[in-house]
Amino acid sequence: MMLQYNALEYPYASKRTVVFARRGMVASSQPLAAQAGLDMLKQGGNAIDAAVAAAACLTVVEPTSNGIGSDAFALLWCSGALHGLNSSGPAPQAASIDAMKKLGYEKMPKHGWLPVTVPGAPAAWAELISRFGKLSLAQVLSPAVSYARYGFPVSPVTCRSWRKTLNMYKSAWAGEEFAEWFKTFSPEGRAPEPGELWKSSGHADTLEQIADTSARSFYEGETAEKIDSASRAYGGCIRYEDLAGFSPEWVNPISVKYRGYDVWELPPNGQGLVALMALQMLSGYDFASMDTARRFHLQIEAIKLAFADGLKQITQQDAMHVSVEDLLSFEYAQSRRACITEQASVPSAGEPKGSGTVYLAAADGDGNMVSFIQSNYMGFGSGIVVPGTGISLQNRGETFSLDRDHANCLEPGKRTYHTIIPGFLTRNGIPVGPFGVMGGFMQPQGHVQVMMNTLEDSLNPQSALDAPRWQWVRDKEVLLEDTVDHEVFKELKRRGHDVRTAEDVSTFGRGQIIWRDHDTGVLAGGTEPRTDGTIAGW
């Protein structure tokens, strides 16, 4: 007789400890993906090979958050320097405000073919391996191919997200264009149970083609033709030419100094700028003697102001109305900090002087370190799976504005405001390591909290992720995890915040951290307790 238990119930508090290793480490939201990355290190690969292996594997073992049709971003320390990769795809050439309004839309739709933008993840994998990897793309993608072809046992949190999506959309996704999604992800009319095997032969075939052609099949070959054909059939905008014209972009990371450390993010179109603006404001306070409630209050107020500016200004960088330098300037931070009082406020954008995503971290014994993130945006994304391919397409175009005066207005070939952001920490030009907290608009908020836990309170990487979190939602509305002390709850309410306790921890982000000790080379990792996260070390 088999043991009977519920893999979704955990009645007792559990504790994770920091994981240490010397020769390599991969931290991921899914154990099989972390192990896939570690396998690359043991086969002679480096941190870049490990990161791409884990990322490709995550498209199979955590399809509730990402897929082959995702975008991707990376910060990586290689050859003594920090490099940034933006592999977010633009709007199709046929996508325009006029086209959307002609179809009756006053704002971008969330699902279906219309919010689909060019996927950047496959190109990111190929670019990273080509420039910095030691192994072939075929070798690096082999674990993902194997899990897709022969199946893997679904992990508990992934199962919960799968169920949630089905319950939310099984009636809304009634059109014929969504049929392939249900055929792929709900062949028996339900989500797989924890530990139940799931596989996708179409997914495996597509990954093999990507591996064999360095992703060109996806953008200029058979796969691109299938995407084009399905898009035309269901009134989508994306075409073969949009895919063929795409390539990732190497960019210069941006940073602010906080308590003697440099906190790095990628420049827009990503929202890492929001985290940096908030930290720049918060650097003007002395938190050492503050109680938790006042700390939370100031952090919340700073993130509100940063978001007000970010949501007004962030888009493709060359289309922004103000510069990144202006938004991160010490003078502008001072002016925004002056807006913060001891009471909760409704945020508004300033006037600077102008001129449930997957995150993983990897490191090797040679000093290479990678902060990598990819996402379908809203869970399974658009709800569109290209027939016969297993490719779940993102719905990133939903963040475009249909207001022609907005910086992030929809335009053909334009990259939209992007929520996914990898982070990196250095000190005096020496790498400390990668960090990230995935989860839509929670991500800058998670970055700020993890950095302050680390740099203000000297928490180890696991405790920095374990610490109770807050989440600003809108106006004065704030969610607190139920582990936050009730006295903090009451004090925030007294300060005017509309506070609610949320038992569902899935909205508070899911993070990973790897720090390197510069003197010994020892790696220290923390992984997210709010998901199926694990650390594979060597």
C-alpha positions in Angstrom: 0.0 0.0 0.0 1.3 3.5 -0.9 1.6 6.1 1.7 -1.2 8.7 1.7 -0.3 12.3 2.3 -1.2 15.8 1.1 1.7 17.6 -0.6 -0.1 20.9 -0.4 -0.5 21.0 3.4 2.3 22.0 5.9 0.8 22.5 9.4 4.2 23.1 11.1 6.7 25.9 10.7 9.8 24.9 8.8 13.3 26.5 8.7 15.8 26.6 5.9 19.5 27.3 6.5 22.1 29.0 4.3 23.6 26.6 1.8 27.4 26.8 1.3 29.5 25.5 -1.6 32.8 26.2 -3.2 32.9 25.0 -6.8 29.4 26.1 -7.9 25.9 26.9 -7.0 22.5 27.3 -8.7 19.5 28.7 -6.9 16.1 28.3 -8.5 12.4 28.2 -7.8 12.2 24.5 -8.9 14.6 21.7 -7.7 14.9 19.9 -11.0 15.9 23.1 -12.7 18.6 23.9 -10.1 20.0 20.4 -10.5 20.0 20.7 -14.3 22.2 23.8 -13.9 24.5 22.1 -11.5 24.9 19.1 -13.9 26.3 21.6 -16.4 29.0 22.7 -13.9 29.9 19.1 -13.2 30.2 18.5 -17.0 32.8 21.2 -17.3 30.5 24.2 -18.0 30.5 27.5 -16.3 27.9 29.7 -14.5 26.5 30.9 -17.8 25.9 27.3 -19.0 24.3 26.5 -15.7 22.0 29.5 -15.8 20.8 28.7 -19.3 20.3 25.0 -18.5 18.2 26.0 -15.5 16.2 28.6 -17.5 15.3 26.2 -20.3 14.4 23.5 -17.8 12.1 26.0 -16.0 10.0 26.4 -19.2 9.1 22.7 -18.7 9.0 22.1 -15.0 7.4 25.5 -14.1 5.2 26.4 -17.1 2.9 28.3 -14.7 5.4 31.2 -14.7 7.4 31.1 -18.0 7.8 29.3 -21.2 9.7 29.2 -24.5 7.6 32.2 -25.5 8.9 34.3 -22.7 11.2 37.4 -22.6 14.5 37.3 -20.6 17.0 39.6 -18.9 20.4 38.9 -17.4 23.1 40.5 -15.3 26.3 38.6 -15.3 29.8 39.0 -13.9 32.3 37.6 -16.3 36.0 38.5 -17.1 36.1 41.0 -14.4 33.1 43.1 -15.5 29.3 43.3 -15.1 27.4 42.8 -18.3 23.7 43.4 -19.0 21.5 41.6 -21.5 18.0 42.8 -22.5 16.2 40.1 -24.5 12.7 41.6 -24.4 10.9 41.6 -27.7 9.1 44.5 -29.3 5.5 45.0 -30.3 4.8 43.5 -33.8 4.9 45.9 -36.7 1.1 45.4 -37.2 0.3 46.4 -33.6 -0.8 50.1 -33.2 -3.1 52.2 -31.2 -5.3 52.7 -34.3 -5.5 48.9 -34.9 -6.5 48.3 -31.2 -9.1 51.0 -31.2 -10.6 49.8 -34.5 -11.2 46.5 -32.8 -13.0 48.3 -30.0 -10.3 48.3 -27.3 -9.7 51.4 -25.0 -6.9 49.5 -23.2 -4.8 46.6 -24.2 -6.4 43.2 -23.8 -4.9 40.7 -21.3 -5.2 37.5 -23.2 -5.4 36.1 -26.7 -3.1 37.0 -29.7 -3.3 40.8 -29.5 -1.0 41.3 -26.4 1.6 38.9 -27.8 5.0 40.5 -28.4 8.1 38.9 -29.9 9.5 36.3 -27.4 13.1 36.9 -26.4 14.0 34.0 -24.2 15.3 31.5 -26.9 17.5 34.3 -28.4 18.9 35.1 -24.9 19.9 31.5 -24.3 21.7 31.3 -27.6 23.4 34.7 -27.1 24.6 33.9 -23.6 26.1 30.5 -24.6 27.7 31.9 -27.8 29.4 34.8 -26.0 30.3 33.4 -22.6 29.4 29.7 -22.4 31.8 26.7 -22.5 29.3 24.0 -23.6 27.2 23.7 -26.7 23.6 24.9 -26.6 22.4 21.3 -27.4 24.3 20.0 -24.3 22.9 22.8 -22.1 19.3 22.3 -23.2 19.4 18.5 -23.0 17.9 18.3 -19.4 14.9 20.4 -20.5 14.4 18.3 -23.6 14.5 15.1 -21.5 11.9 16.4 -19.0 9.6 17.5 -21.8 9.9 14.3 -23.7 9.7 11.8 -20.9 8.0 13.7 -18.2 8.7 15.0 -14.7 6.7 14.9 -11.4 5.0 18.3 -10.8 6.0 20.1 -7.7 3.5 21.4 -5.1 3.5 25.2 -5.6 3.5 24.7 -9.4 0.5 22.5 -9.0 -1.3 25.1 -6.9 -0.7 27.8 -9.6 -1.8 25.4 -12.4 -5.1 24.8 -10.6 -5.6 28.5 -10.0 -5.2 29.3 -13.7 -7.6 26.6 -14.7 -10.2 27.8 -12.3 -9.8 31.4 -13.4 -9.8 30.9 -17.1 -11.5 27.6 -18.1 -14.7 29.6 -19.0 -13.0 32.9 -20.1 -10.7 31.1 -22.5 -13.5 29.6 -24.5 -12.5 30.6 -27.9 -11.0 28.3 -30.5 -7.6 30.1 -30.2 -7.2 28.8 -26.7 -8.0 25.1 -27.5 -4.3 24.2 -27.9 -3.5 25.6 -24.4 -6.0 23.2 -22.8 -4.8 20.4 -25.0 -1.3 21.0 -23.8 -1.7 21.9 -20.2 -5.0 20.2 -19.3 -5.3 17.1 -21.5 -7.5 15.4 -18.9 -9.6 18.5 -18.0 -7.7 19.3 -14.8 -4.3 20.4 -13.5 -1.8 17.6 -12.6 -1.5 16.7 -9.0 1.7 17.1 -7.0 4.0 14.3 -7.9 2.0 13.4 -11.1 4.0 13.1 -14.3 3.5 15.7 -17.0 5.2 15.9 -20.4 4.9 17.7 -23.7 6.4 16.2 -26.8 5.8 19.4 -28.8 7.8 21.3 -26.2 10.6 18.8 -26.5 10.7 19.0 -30.3 10.8 22.8 -30.2 13.7 22.8 -27.6 15.7 20.4 -29.8 15.2 22.6 -32.8 16.4 25.7 -30.8 19.4 23.7 -29.6 20.4 22.5 -33.1 20.1 25.9 -34.8 21.2 28.3 -32.0 17.6 29.4 -31.8 17.4 30.5 -35.4 14.6 28.0 -36.1 12.5 29.9 -33.7 13.0 33.2 -35.4 13.7 32.3 -39.1 12.7 28.7 -39.5 9.9 26.2 -39.2 8.8 27.5 -35.7 8.6 31.1 -36.9 6.4 30.0 -39.8 4.1 28.1 -37.3 3.8 31.2 -35.1 3.0 33.4 -38.2 0.4 31.0 -39.5 -1.4 30.6 -36.2 -1.3 34.4 -35.6 -2.9 35.1 -39.0 -5.5 32.4 -38.4 -6.8 34.1 -35.2 -6.3 37.8 -35.9 -3.0 38.3 -34.2 -0.4 40.9 -35.1 2.9 39.0 -34.9 4.4 37.9 -38.1 7.4 36.0 -39.4 9.2 39.3 -40.2 8.8 40.4 -36.6 10.6 37.3 -35.4 13.3 37.3 -38.0 14.2 40.9 -37.2 14.8 40.3 -33.5 18.1 40.1 -31.6 19.0 40.6 -28.0 20.7 43.8 -26.9 23.8 44.2 -24.6 23.2 47.2 -22.3 25.1 49.0 -19.6 23.7 48.2 -16.1 22.7 51.1 -13.9 23.3 51.5 -10.1 23.0 53.5 -6.9 25.2 53.3 -3.9 23.6 52.1 -0.7 25.5 51.8 2.6 28.8 51.5 0.7 27.5 48.8 -1.8 26.5 49.3 -5.4 23.1 47.9 -6.2 22.8 47.1 -9.9 19.8 46.8 -12.2 19.2 46.9 -15.9 18.2 50.2 -17.5 14.7 50.7 -19.0 12.5 49.3 -20.5 12.7 47.3 -17.2 11.4 48.5 -13.9 14.7 48.0 -12.0 14.8 51.8 -12.1 11.9 51.8 -9.6 13.9 49.9 -7.0 16.9 52.1 -7.5 14.9 55.3 -7.1 13.4 54.0 -3.9 16.8 53.0 -2.5 18.2 56.4 -3.4 15.4 58.1 -1.3 15.8 55.6 1.6 19.6 56.2 1.8 18.8 59.5 3.4 17.4 57.9 6.6 19.1 56.3 9.6 17.2 53.1 10.1 19.4 51.7 12.9 17.2 52.9 15.8 13.8 52.7 14.1 11.1 50.3 15.0 9.7 47.9 12.3 6.5 49.8 11.7 8.3 53.1 10.9 10.8 51.3 8.7 8.0 49.7 6.8 6.2 53.0 6.5 9.2 54.8 5.0 9.9 51.9 2.6 6.3 51.9 1.5 6.1 55.6 0.9 9.4 55.6 -1.0 8.3 52.7 -3.3 5.0 54.5 -3.9 6.8 57.6 -5.2 9.2 55.6 -7.2 6.4 53.7 -8.8 4.5 56.9 -9.6 7.5 58.1 -11.5 8.3 54.7 -13.1 4.8 54.1 -14.3 4.7 57.5 -15.9 8.2 57.5 -17.4 9.5 54.0 -18.0 9.3 52.6 -21.5 11.9 51.8 -24.2 14.8 54.0 -23.1 15.1 56.1 -26.3 11.4 56.9 -26.1 11.5 58.1 -22.4 10.7 61.8 -21.8 13.4 62.1 -19.1 16.7 60.5 -18.6 17.6 57.7 -16.2 20.4 59.9 -14.8 17.8 62.6 -13.9 15.6 60.1 -12.2 18.5 58.7 -10.2 20.1 62.0 -9.3 20.8 62.8 -5.7 18.9 66.1 -6.1 15.8 64.5 -7.4 15.9 61.9 -4.6 16.1 64.7 -2.1 13.0 66.4 -3.6 11.1 63.1 -3.6 12.2 62.3 0.0 10.7 65.6 1.1 7.3 64.4 -0.1 7.4 61.6 2.6 5.7 62.4 5.8 4.8 60.4 8.9 1.4 59.6 7.4 0.4 57.4 4.4 -0.1 59.3 1.2 -1.6 58.8 -2.3 1.4 59.0 -4.6 1.8 61.2 -7.6 4.6 61.5 -10.2 7.2 64.2 -9.7 8.8 66.5 -12.3 12.4 65.6 -12.8 14.5 68.0 -14.8 14.6 66.5 -18.2 17.1 66.9 -20.9 2.8 34.4 -10.0 8.0 34.9 -13.6 11.0 32.8 -12.8 14.3 34.0 -11.3 17.5 32.1 -10.9 21.0 32.7 -9.8 24.1 30.7 -10.7 27.8 30.9 -9.8 30.9 28.8 -10.5 34.3 28.3 -8.9 36.0 30.6 -11.4 34.2 33.7 -10.2 31.5 33.9 -12.9 28.0 34.8 -11.6 24.7 35.2 -13.3 21.4 36.9 -12.3 18.8 35.6 -14.8 15.0 36.1 -15.1 12.4 35.2 -17.7 8.6 35.4 -17.7 5.3 34.9 -19.5 4.1 38.0 -17.5 0.7 36.8 -16.2 1.2 33.2 -15.2 0.8 31.2 -18.4 0.8 34.4 -20.3 -1.6 35.0 -23.2 -3.3 31.7 -23.0 -2.0 31.0 -26.5 0.0 27.9 -27.3 1.2 27.6 -30.9 -0.2 24.3 -32.2 2.2 21.4 -32.1 5.0 23.3 -30.5 4.3 23.5 -26.8 5.2 27.2 -27.0 3.1 29.2 -24.5 3.3 32.8 -25.6 3.7 35.8 -23.3 1.1 38.6 -23.0 3.7 41.3 -22.3 2.0 43.8 -24.7 -0.8 44.2 -22.1 1.4 46.8 -20.3 1.3 49.2 -23.3 -0.9 52.3 -23.0 -3.4 53.3 -25.7 -3.0 56.9 -24.7 -0.9 58.6 -27.4 0.6 61.1 -24.9 1.9 58.4 -22.5 5.6 57.6 -22.7 4.7 53.9 -22.9 2.1 54.2 -25.6 1.9 51.3 -28.1 3.9 51.7 -31.2 5.1 49.2 -33.8 8.5 47.8 -33.0 8.6 49.4 -29.5 9.5 47.6 -26.3 7.0 48.0 -23.5 7.5 48.7 -19.7 8.8 45.4 -18.4 8.2 44.0 -14.9 11.0 41.4 -14.8 14.3 42.6 -13.3 17.5 40.8 -12.3 19.6 42.4 -9.5 23.3 42.3 -8.7 25.4 43.6 -5.8 29.1 44.7 -5.8 31.4 46.6 -3.4 34.3 48.7 -4.5 34.2 47.0 -7.9 34.3 43.5 -6.4 31.3 41.2 -7.1 29.2 40.1 -4.1 26.6 38.3 -6.1 23.2 38.0 -7.9 19.8 38.5 -6.3 16.3 38.7 -7.5 12.6 38.6 -6.4 10.2 37.6 -9.1 6.5 38.5 -9.2 5.1 41.2 -11.5 5.0 44.7 -9.8 6.1 43.1 -6.5 9.6 42.8 -7.9 11.1 46.3 -7.2 9.4 46.1 -3.8 11.0 42.8 -3.1 14.4 44.1 -4.3 14.2 47.0 -1.9 13.2 44.8 1.1 15.8 42.1 0.4 18.6 44.8 0.0 17.6 46.5 3.2 17.4 43.2 5.1 20.9 42.5 3.8 22.6 45.9 4.1 20.7 47.5 7.1 20.2 44.4 9.2 23.1 42.2 8.1 20.8 39.2 7.5 22.2 36.1 5.9 20.9 35.4 2.4 18.3 32.9 3.6 17.0 35.1 6.4 16.9 38.1 4.0 14.4 36.1 1.9 12.6 34.6 5.0 11.8 38.0 6.5 8.1 39.0 6.5 7.2 41.2 3.5 4.9 44.1 2.8 3.3 44.8 -0.6 2.0 48.1 -1.8 -1.0 47.6 -4.1 -2.4 51.1 -5.0 -3.1 54.4 -3.3 -2.9 53.7 0.4 -3.6 50.0 0.1 -0.9 47.7 1.6 -0.8 43.9 2.0 1.1 42.4 4.9 2.1 38.7 5.2 0.4 37.1 8.2 3.8 36.6 9.8 4.1 40.4 10.4 3.7 41.3 14.0 0.2 42.6 14.9 1.6 45.7 16.6 3.2 46.6 13.2 -0.1 46.1 11.6 -1.8 48.4 14.1 0.8 51.1 13.8 0.7 51.2 10.0 -3.1 51.5 10.2 -2.6 54.4 12.6 -0.4 56.1 10.1 -3.2 56.0 7.6 -2.4 52.9 5.5 -5.2 50.8 4.4 -3.7 47.6 5.7 -4.8 44.0 5.1 -3.3 40.7 6.0 -2.9 38.2 3.2 -2.6 34.5 3.9 -1.8 33.7 0.2 2.0 34.3 0.1 2.2 33.7 -3.7 1.8 37.5 -4.4 4.8 38.5 -2.2 7.4 37.4 -4.7 9.8 34.5 -4.9 13.5 35.2 -4.6 17.0 33.7 -4.8 20.4 35.0 -3.6 24.0 33.8 -4.0 26.8 35.8 -2.2 30.5 35.1 -2.7 33.1 35.6 0.0 35.9 37.4 -1.8 38.6 36.1 0.5 37.7 32.4 0.4 35.6 32.0 -2.7 32.9 30.3 -0.7 29.4 30.7 -2.0 26.4 31.3 0.3 22.9 30.8 -1.0 19.4 31.5 0.1 16.2 30.3 -1.6 12.6 31.4 -1.5 10.5 29.7 1.2 7.3 30.8 -0.5 7.8 28.4 -3.5 9.4 25.1 -4.4 12.8 26.7 -4.4 16.0 24.9 -3.8 19.8 25.4 -4.0 22.1 22.9 -5.7 25.7 23.3 -4.6 29.0 21.7 -5.4 
